[in-house]
Amino acid sequence: MGLPKGILITFLVVPFAIMLHQAAIGTAESAAKPKDFPFRVFDEKTDQAAFRFEGVSSIDQGALQLTPDTLNQAFLLPNRSGRIMYYRAYRLWLSDNDDDDVVASFNSTFLLNIYRNKEWNAGEGFAFLIASDINIPEQSHGQWLGLTNASTDGNATNHIVAIEFDTEKQDFDPDDNHIGLNINSVHSSKNVSLKPLGIEISPEIATNYSVWVEYDGRSKVMEVYMAKHSRANPPNKPNTPLLSETINLRYYLKKESFFGFAASTGSPAIQLNCVLEWDLKVEELHPRKDWTWLKIAAGVGVPTMALLVILGFWLGIRYVNKRKITRVEESNVLGTLKRLPGMPREFKYKELKEATNNFHESMRLGQGGFGIVYRGTLHDKDHEDTKTSTEIAVKKFSRDNIKGKDDFLAELTIIHRLRHKHLVRLVGWCYEKGKLLLVYDFMPNGSVDKHLYETSSQNTLNWKHRCKILAGVASALHYLQNEYDQKVVHRDLKASNILLDSDFNARLGDFGLARALDQERNSYAELEQAGVPGTMGYVAPECFHTGKATPESDVFGFGAVVLEIVCGRSPGIKILHEHHQYSLVDWVWMMHREGRIEEAMDKRLNDDYVFDEANQLLLLGLACSHPIASERPQTQAICQIIAGTTPAPSVPPFKPVFMWPSMGAAYSSTESTVSNVILSSITVSY
């Protein structure tokens, strides 16, 4: 007996309709699936799902347009910002454990075109961006490059690392054509001017550039390469990077982070910011699951397991012996420390761990060659009813090996007996379970360099504070050279090592490179050191020849600090003047020779300073920067000049030539070059 005709049609048609519907869903899902790398061209219809668009960004004309893509309606371009981020987050690191320092490597290659009409003033800039948050901040146009804004710039919670391609000069920029490494801020931690290299990011004639941004998660080195691009003959990656810098991404980014681009325009600075191609390869990191022992036991059997037992027994003996050696070594170090007279408090590691919230990233104050500095709070557990607490700065040495112990002991043995109101006070120390830590007073106003370079003109250090700071540092230097029972050479005098308390009193810190001189010695040489310790711009010229640090070389570093604080310019950055580049000291000396030394003053002071004091300090800075060490003033005279009880030193109109101590001939230090000099740039503020 057959089915009724209507029912039969229903049985036949409905399954067919369901099949068609499922097929349609499958096609739609396939079409909506984001495309993977590489992108040789960007299609606004098919590639939308692969990206997240913020601000005024879009896909247009086969390219990622970070800011509006228009030539005829230029009124739409000013004061805009945008971000375009790849839709998925990548895992950049695995563990919160400081001992597990595995970070993902990546390679990002893109084709960049920044276009402008000849009538346009180029600006503001473009950036390759790694961010833990896709969202673009409000008011991030102009100098903020779509990265930060006036209220968020410099905040550790930004969690961004970027390579900027800057086309508009700000007060803190070297010029209007450079690249830089930006960490949570538009103030680059390192930048490179491109004009001397024949590269113009935003030329009048449209030019495509191939850019390679590579990061090695093992060495923690970020490198940026750049070359002009021709579709007929695409360039190979250059042999030498434009920018190379060490950075541990796990200190600044969250585990899961996004890759993409950001850009902005200002007013009247405008341009089109386009990415024409993009390829990205990120190393996949997977949580470790080690089932090797089970596979070996099942696959190889008893003989192999027996070998493993023997091997384990041998390794166990080695481990026990190593632990014995470590305990003996720790006992020797602790014995040495506790025998030092006047030693401050010994802390337990657990106390400092609690004080710094387990050394949380949000408590980080700075980082340098010897370790990381964290902010901490000590609570008085013996008097809980009073609820008293003390803020501290904890330097955690990052090299927990023999060299790390040498650094730790060197700094501790120098500073533990120093007592001066303009030196950062050592509160205590900790050496436990191989961990090396020093505890200092916390300085609430941070370091001088942050006030000089990371604040707006409205919040810059006023003239009274600058004079007060220089007087304090001069007093501390005089104490180290003449009032302490040994002469101490600091070897790293610079603005980032001068801390400010709540009343803007200067405290000289970071004695990681400092050394005490025996009574019969007047210099210190670290023969095993590769190169000259210190920071470029603050190192005296004779140190490159002799390899020795002296009280006079510290006076040279102080002179660089004087000029830096008065002029608001870094000694390590060249100054462009009438198509010539000058160091800070050479530039001020030239101004002195031409009778217009007051023009070297920091413009952010807006003429709100005492002219006679400024003139006296500028001449003092030049006198301390004298190329011949014996001609520099003594610390007592320096203190008197700053106090106004002694007139300004006599400075010749032309900078004297530098004479090597062992040679009769002399030549200008501005014409000399020093090859293969390795400088240790310590940026930790304690």
C-alpha positions in Angstrom: 0.0 0.0 0.0 1.6 3.3 -1.1 1.8 6.6 0.8 -0.6 9.4 -0.2 0.9 11.7 -2.8 1.1 14.8 -0.7 2.9 13.0 2.1 5.3 11.5 -0.3 6.2 14.9 -1.7 6.7 16.2 1.8 9.1 13.4 2.6 11.1 14.0 -0.5 11.1 17.8 -0.5 11.8 18.6 3.2 15.0 16.6 3.5 16.2 18.2 0.3 15.4 21.6 1.7 17.3 20.8 4.9 20.3 19.7 2.8 20.2 22.9 0.8 19.9 25.0 4.1 22.9 23.1 5.7 24.9 23.6 2.5 24.1 27.3 2.6 25.2 27.5 6.2 28.4 25.7 5.4 29.1 28.1 2.6 28.4 31.2 4.7 30.6 29.8 7.5 33.4 29.2 5.0 33.1 32.7 3.6 33.1 34.3 7.1 36.2 32.4 8.3 39.0 34.8 8.7 41.9 34.6 6.2 45.3 33.6 7.5 48.7 35.2 6.6 50.1 36.2 4.2 48.1 39.1 2.8 49.4 40.1 -0.6 46.4 42.4 -1.2 43.6 43.4 1.1 40.0 42.9 -0.1 37.4 44.9 1.7 34.8 42.2 1.0 36.6 39.0 2.0 39.2 40.3 4.6 37.0 42.2 7.0 36.6 39.2 9.3 40.4 38.9 9.7 40.8 42.3 11.3 39.5 44.5 14.1 39.1 48.2 13.1 39.3 51.0 15.6 39.0 54.8 15.1 38.8 55.9 11.4 40.5 52.8 10.0 39.3 50.7 7.0 40.2 48.5 4.1 40.1 50.5 0.9 41.9 50.5 -2.5 43.5 47.1 -1.7 45.2 48.4 1.4 44.8 48.8 5.2 44.0 52.5 5.7 44.9 53.5 9.2 43.6 57.1 8.7 41.1 58.4 6.1 42.0 57.5 2.5 41.1 60.7 0.6 43.0 63.2 -1.6 40.1 65.5 -2.7 38.6 66.0 0.7 41.6 67.0 2.8 39.4 68.5 5.4 38.6 65.0 6.5 42.2 64.2 7.4 43.3 66.4 10.3 43.3 65.1 13.9 42.4 61.5 13.1 43.7 58.2 14.5 43.1 54.6 13.8 44.1 51.0 14.6 43.8 47.8 12.7 44.7 44.6 14.6 44.7 41.0 13.4 41.6 39.4 14.9 43.3 36.7 17.0 45.6 37.1 20.0 48.9 35.2 20.1 50.4 33.7 23.2 53.7 35.5 23.7 54.9 33.8 26.9 53.8 30.9 29.2 54.8 31.1 32.8 54.5 33.8 35.6 57.6 32.2 37.1 60.6 34.6 36.7 62.9 31.6 36.2 60.9 30.5 33.1 61.9 33.2 30.6 60.6 31.7 27.4 59.1 34.3 25.0 57.8 33.7 21.5 59.8 34.8 18.6 58.1 36.5 15.6 58.8 37.9 12.2 56.5 40.6 10.8 57.1 41.8 7.2 54.9 44.5 5.6 54.8 46.9 2.7 54.3 50.5 3.9 53.2 53.6 2.0 52.8 57.0 3.7 51.6 59.4 1.0 51.1 63.2 1.0 50.6 65.9 -1.5 53.4 68.4 -2.0 51.3 71.0 -0.3 50.8 69.0 2.8 53.0 69.1 5.9 53.7 65.4 6.7 52.5 64.0 10.0 52.0 62.7 12.5 53.2 59.1 12.2 52.6 55.4 11.8 53.4 52.4 14.1 53.7 48.6 14.0 51.9 47.7 17.2 51.8 44.8 19.7 49.0 45.4 22.2 47.3 43.4 24.9 44.1 45.4 24.1 42.6 46.1 20.7 40.7 49.2 21.7 42.2 52.6 20.7 42.4 55.3 23.4 40.2 58.4 23.0 42.0 61.6 21.8 44.9 59.6 20.4 45.3 61.8 17.3 48.3 64.1 16.7 51.5 63.3 18.5 49.9 60.2 20.2 50.1 58.1 17.0 46.9 56.1 17.9 48.9 54.5 20.8 48.2 56.6 23.9 46.8 59.9 24.9 47.7 62.8 27.2 46.3 61.0 30.3 47.5 57.4 29.6 51.0 58.0 28.1 53.7 56.2 30.1 51.3 54.1 32.1 52.5 50.5 32.6 48.8 49.4 32.2 48.9 50.3 28.5 50.6 47.0 27.7 51.9 48.2 24.3 55.2 47.8 22.4 55.4 49.6 19.1 57.9 50.5 16.4 57.0 54.1 15.4 57.7 55.7 12.0 57.5 59.3 13.0 57.0 62.1 10.5 56.4 65.1 12.8 58.9 66.4 15.3 57.9 66.9 18.9 60.0 68.4 21.7 61.2 64.9 22.7 62.0 63.8 19.1 65.4 64.0 17.4 63.7 65.1 14.1 60.7 64.6 11.8 62.0 61.5 10.0 62.9 58.7 12.4 62.0 55.3 13.8 61.8 54.4 17.4 61.0 51.7 19.9 58.0 52.7 22.1 57.1 51.0 25.3 53.8 52.2 26.8 54.5 55.7 25.6 55.2 57.8 22.5 58.5 58.8 24.1 60.8 56.3 22.4 63.2 54.3 24.6 65.5 54.3 21.5 65.2 56.1 18.2 67.2 56.3 15.0 67.2 59.2 12.5 66.7 58.1 8.9 67.8 61.1 6.9 71.5 60.2 7.2 70.6 56.8 5.9 68.9 58.1 2.8 65.4 57.1 3.9 62.4 59.6 4.0 59.3 58.0 5.4 56.9 60.5 3.9 58.5 61.9 0.7 56.8 64.2 -1.8 57.1 61.4 -4.4 55.1 58.4 -3.3 57.4 55.6 -2.2 56.8 52.1 -1.0 59.0 50.6 1.8 59.5 47.0 2.7 59.8 46.7 6.5 61.0 43.7 8.5 60.4 43.6 12.3 62.0 40.6 13.9 62.1 39.5 17.5 64.2 36.7 18.9 62.5 35.3 22.0 65.7 33.7 23.2 68.1 36.6 23.0 65.3 39.1 23.6 66.5 41.3 20.7 64.1 43.4 18.5 65.5 44.4 15.1 64.0 46.6 12.4 65.1 46.6 8.8 63.8 48.9 6.0 64.3 49.2 2.2 62.7 50.9 -0.8 60.4 48.5 -2.6 59.9 47.9 -6.3 57.3 45.4 -7.4 59.4 44.6 -10.4 62.4 43.9 -8.3 61.4 43.4 -4.6 64.3 44.0 -2.2 66.0 41.5 0.0 66.2 42.2 3.7 69.3 44.4 4.3 72.3 42.9 6.2 72.2 45.5 8.9 69.2 46.6 11.0 68.3 50.2 11.3 67.4 49.6 15.0 68.4 46.9 17.3 67.5 46.8 21.0 67.1 44.3 23.8 63.6 44.1 25.3 61.9 41.3 27.2 58.3 41.4 26.0 57.0 39.5 29.0 57.8 42.6 31.2 55.5 44.8 29.2 52.8 42.7 27.5 50.2 40.3 28.7 50.5 36.6 27.8 47.8 37.0 25.1 48.5 40.0 22.8 47.5 41.2 19.4 49.5 42.4 16.4 48.6 45.2 14.0 49.1 48.9 13.2 48.2 52.3 14.4 48.6 55.8 13.0 47.4 59.4 13.4 47.3 62.8 11.8 47.4 66.2 13.4 46.8 69.7 12.2 48.0 70.9 9.9 50.3 67.8 9.6 48.4 65.2 7.5 49.2 62.2 5.4 47.7 58.9 4.2 48.9 55.9 6.2 48.6 52.7 4.2 49.8 49.0 4.5 49.8 47.3 1.1 51.0 43.8 2.2 51.5 42.0 5.4 53.0 38.7 6.5 53.3 37.6 10.2 54.8 34.4 11.7 54.6 33.9 15.4 56.2 31.0 17.2 53.6 28.8 18.8 54.1 28.2 22.5 52.4 25.2 24.1 52.1 24.4 27.8 54.6 21.7 28.7 53.2 18.2 29.1 56.0 15.8 29.6 54.9 12.2 29.2 58.3 11.0 28.1 58.8 8.7 31.0 55.6 6.8 30.3 56.5 6.4 26.6 60.0 5.2 27.4 58.7 2.7 30.0 56.0 1.4 27.6 58.1 1.3 24.4 61.6 0.5 25.5 61.2 -1.6 28.6 63.1 -2.6 31.6 66.7 -2.2 30.2 66.2 1.5 29.4 64.5 2.1 32.7 67.4 0.6 34.5 69.8 2.9 32.7 67.5 5.8 33.6 67.6 4.7 37.3 71.4 4.6 37.2 71.5 8.0 35.5 69.1 9.4 38.0 71.2 8.1 40.8 74.3 9.7 39.4 72.5 13.0 38.8 71.1 12.9 42.3 74.6 12.6 43.7 75.7 15.5 41.6 72.7 17.5 42.8 73.5 16.8 46.4 77.2 17.8 45.9 76.1 20.9 44.1 73.7 21.8 46.9 76.6 21.3 49.4 78.8 23.6 47.4 76.0 26.2 47.2 75.3 26.0 50.9 79.0 26.5 51.6 79.1 29.4 49.2 76.0 31.0 50.6 77.5 30.6 54.1 80.7 32.3 53.1 78.8 35.2 51.5 76.5 35.6 54.5 79.5 35.4 56.8 81.2 38.2 54.8 78.2 40.4 54.9 77.5 40.0 58.5 81.1 40.8 59.4 80.9 44.1 57.6 80.7 47.0 60.2 77.6 49.1 60.2 75.5 46.7 58.1 71.8 47.6 57.9 68.9 45.2 58.4 68.8 41.8 56.9 65.4 41.0 55.3 63.8 37.7 54.7 63.0 36.9 51.1 59.4 36.3 52.1 59.1 39.8 53.5 60.2 41.5 50.3 58.1 39.2 48.2 55.0 40.2 50.2 56.1 43.9 50.1 56.3 43.9 46.3 53.1 41.8 45.7 55.3 38.9 44.6 57.4 41.3 42.4 54.3 42.1 40.3 54.8 43.9 37.1 52.7 46.8 38.3 55.3 47.5 41.1 58.2 47.8 38.6 60.1 51.1 38.8 62.9 50.4 36.4 65.4 48.0 34.9 69.1 48.0 34.1 72.1 45.8 33.5 72.2 44.6 37.1 68.5 43.9 37.8 65.0 45.1 38.2 63.8 47.7 40.8 60.4 47.3 42.4 58.3 49.5 44.6 57.3 47.9 47.9 55.4 48.6 51.1 56.6 47.2 54.5 54.0 46.8 57.2 54.8 47.0 60.9 53.6 43.6 62.0 54.7 44.1 65.6 52.3 47.0 66.0 49.3 46.1 63.9 47.0 48.5 65.8 49.0 51.5 64.5 48.8 50.3 60.9 52.2 52.0 60.1 53.8 51.2 56.8 57.0 52.2 55.0 57.5 52.5 51.2 60.7 51.0 49.9 62.5 50.3 46.6 63.8 46.8 46.1 66.6 46.0 43.6 66.4 42.4 42.6 69.6 41.2 40.9 68.8 39.3 37.8 72.0 37.4 37.4 72.0 34.9 40.3 75.4 33.5 39.5 79.0 34.2 40.5 79.1 37.5 38.5 75.7 38.5 40.0 77.1 37.9 43.5 80.2 40.0 42.6 77.9 42.9 41.5 75.8 42.5 44.6 78.7 42.5 47.0 80.4 45.3 45.2 77.4 47.6 45.6 76.7 46.5 49.1 80.2 46.9 50.4 80.4 50.4 48.9 77.1 51.9 50.0 76.5 50.2 53.4 78.6 52.8 55.3 77.9 55.9 53.2 75.9 58.4 55.2 74.9 61.6 53.4 71.6 63.5 53.0 72.0 63.6 49.3 72.7 59.8 48.8 69.9 57.3 48.5 69.9 55.5 51.9 70.4 51.7 52.0 67.7 50.2 54.2 68.7 46.6 54.1 69.6 43.5 52.1 68.6 39.9 51.4 70.7 36.9 50.3 68.5 33.8 50.5 68.0 30.8 48.3 70.3 32.3 45.7 68.3 35.5 45.5 70.2 38.7 45.8 68.2 41.9 46.8 69.0 45.4 48.1 66.4 47.6 49.8 66.5 51.4 49.5 64.4 54.3 50.6 61.6 55.0 48.1 61.9 58.3 46.3 58.3 59.4 45.5 59.3 61.9 42.8 61.3 59.4 40.7 64.4 60.3 38.7 65.4 63.6 37.2 65.4 62.3 33.6 61.6 61.5 33.8 60.9 65.1 34.8 63.1 66.5 32.0 61.8 64.3 29.2 58.5 62.6 30.2 56.4 65.5 31.4 54.7 68.4 29.6 56.1 71.9 29.5 53.5 72.9 32.1 54.9 70.3 34.6 58.6 70.7 33.9 61.1 71.2 36.7 61.1 74.9 37.6 64.4 76.9 38.0 64.4 76.7 41.8 64.1 72.9 41.8 66.9 72.6 39.1 69.3 74.7 41.2 68.4 72.7 44.3 69.1 69.4 42.6 72.5 70.5 41.3 73.5 71.8 44.7 72.5 68.4 46.2 74.4 66.3 43.7 77.5 68.5 44.0 77.4 68.1 47.8 77.1 64.3 47.5 80.0 64.2 45.0 82.1 66.3 47.4 81.3 63.8 50.2 82.3 60.8 48.1 85.6 62.4 47.0 86.7 64.2 50.2 84.7 63.5 53.3 84.3 59.7 53.3 87.2 57.7 54.7 87.9 56.4 51.2 87.6 58.2 47.8 84.6 56.7 46.0 84.2 57.0 42.2 80.6 56.6 41.2 81.4 56.0 37.4 77.8 56.4 36.3 76.7 60.0 37.1 73.6 60.8 35.0 70.1 62.2 35.3 68.4 58.8 35.6 70.6 58.0 38.6 69.5 61.1 40.5 66.4 60.5 42.5 64.0 63.1 44.0 62.3 62.9 47.4 58.9 64.4 48.2 60.5 67.9 48.5 62.5 67.6 45.3 65.8 67.1 47.2 68.3 65.2 45.1 69.6 61.8 46.1 72.4 60.2 44.1 71.7 56.5 43.7 72.7 53.4 41.7 76.2 52.5 43.0 76.3 49.3 40.9 79.4 50.6 39.1 80.9 52.5 42.0 84.3 51.5 43.4 86.3 52.7 46.5 89.9 53.7 46.0 92.7 52.7 48.3 94.5 55.6 50.0 97.5 55.3 47.7 95.5 55.1 44.5 93.8 57.9 42.5 92.1 55.8 39.8 90.2 52.5 39.4 90.5 50.2 36.4 88.4 47.1 35.9 90.8 45.1 33.8 88.3 42.3 33.0 85.6 44.7 31.9 84.9 44.6 28.1 85.0 48.3 27.2 84.4 51.4 29.3 81.7 51.3 32.0 79.3 54.2 32.0 76.9 55.9 29.6 77.7 57.7 26.3 77.8 61.4 26.8 78.7 61.2 30.5 82.0 59.3 30.1 85.2 61.5 30.2 87.4 61.3 27.1 90.5 60.0 29.0 88.6 56.9 30.1 88.5 55.6 26.5 92.3 55.7 26.5 93.3 54.7 30.0 90.3 52.5 30.9 90.4 54.1 34.4 87.8 55.8 36.4 89.0 58.8 38.6 87.5 61.5 40.7 88.1 63.8 37.7 86.1 61.5 35.4 83.2 61.8 37.9 83.5 65.6 37.7 83.2 65.3 33.9 80.0 63.3 34.4 78.7 65.9 36.8 79.4 68.6 34.1 77.3 66.6 31.7 74.5 66.5 34.3 74.7 70.3 34.8 74.3 71.0 31.1 71.5 68.5 30.8 69.5 69.9 33.7 70.0 73.6 32.6 69.5 73.0 28.9 66.9 70.2 29.1 68.8 68.1 26.5 70.4 64.7 26.8 74.2 64.6 26.5 73.9 61.4 24.5 71.8 62.8 21.7 73.2 65.0 18.9 71.9 68.5 18.3 71.3 69.6 14.7 72.4 73.2 14.2 72.8 74.8 10.7 73.1 71.4 9.0 75.8 70.2 11.5 75.4 67.8 14.4 76.9 68.7 17.8 77.2 67.0 21.1 75.5 68.9 23.9 78.8 70.2 25.4 80.1 71.3 21.9 76.9 73.1 21.2 76.9 75.0 24.5 80.6 75.8 23.9 79.8 77.2 20.5 77.0 79.4 22.0 79.5 80.6 24.6 82.0 81.5 21.9 79.4 83.5 20.0 78.3 85.4 23.1 74.8 84.0 23.2 75.1 81.2 25.8 71.7 82.1 27.2 70.1 80.6 24.1 71.1 77.2 25.4 68.6 77.4 28.2 65.7 75.0 28.3 62.9 76.7 26.3 60.3 75.1 28.6 61.4 77.4 31.4 59.8 80.3 29.3 62.5 82.7 30.6 61.4 82.0 34.1 64.9 81.8 35.6 67.7 84.0 37.1 70.0 84.9 34.3 73.2 85.3 36.4 72.6 81.9 38.0 71.9 80.3 34.7 75.1 81.8 33.1 77.1 80.7 36.1 75.8 77.1 35.9 76.4 76.9 32.1 80.0 78.0 32.5 80.4 75.6 35.4 79.1 72.8 33.2 81.7 73.7 30.5 84.5 73.9 33.1 83.6 70.4 34.4 83.5 69.2 30.8 87.1 70.3 30.1 88.8 67.7 27.9 91.9 67.7 30.1 91.1 66.1 33.5 93.6 68.2 35.5 91.8 71.5 34.3 88.5 70.5 35.8 87.4 72.2 39.0 87.6 70.4 42.4 84.3 69.4 44.1 84.8 72.1 46.9 85.0 74.8 44.2 82.0 73.3 42.5 79.9 73.6 45.6 81.0 77.2 46.2 80.2 78.2 42.6 76.7 76.7 42.9 76.2 78.4 46.2 77.2 81.8 44.7 80.1 82.3 47.1 82.7 82.0 44.3 82.4 83.6 40.9 81.8 81.5 37.8 84.9 79.8 36.4 86.8 81.3 33.5 86.0 79.4 30.4 88.0 80.0 27.1 85.8 80.8 24.0 87.2 77.8 22.1 87.0 74.3 23.5 90.5 73.1 24.3 91.8 70.2 22.4 92.0 66.8 24.1 95.5 65.5 24.8 96.1 61.8 25.5 97.9 61.5 28.9 100.8 59.6 27.4 101.3 61.6 24.2 102.5 65.0 23.4 100.3 65.7 20.4 96.8 66.9 20.8 93.7 66.9 18.7 90.1 67.9 19.1 87.9 65.3 20.9 85.1 66.2 18.6 87.1 64.8 15.7 88.2 61.5 17.3 86.4 58.3 16.9 86.5 55.3 19.3 85.9 51.9 17.8 84.6 48.8 19.5 83.8 50.7 22.7 81.2 48.9 24.7 79.2 51.1 27.0 77.0 49.8 29.8 73.8 52.0 29.9 72.2 51.5 33.2 68.6 52.8 33.2 67.6 51.6 36.7 66.8 54.6 38.9 68.1 53.0 42.2 
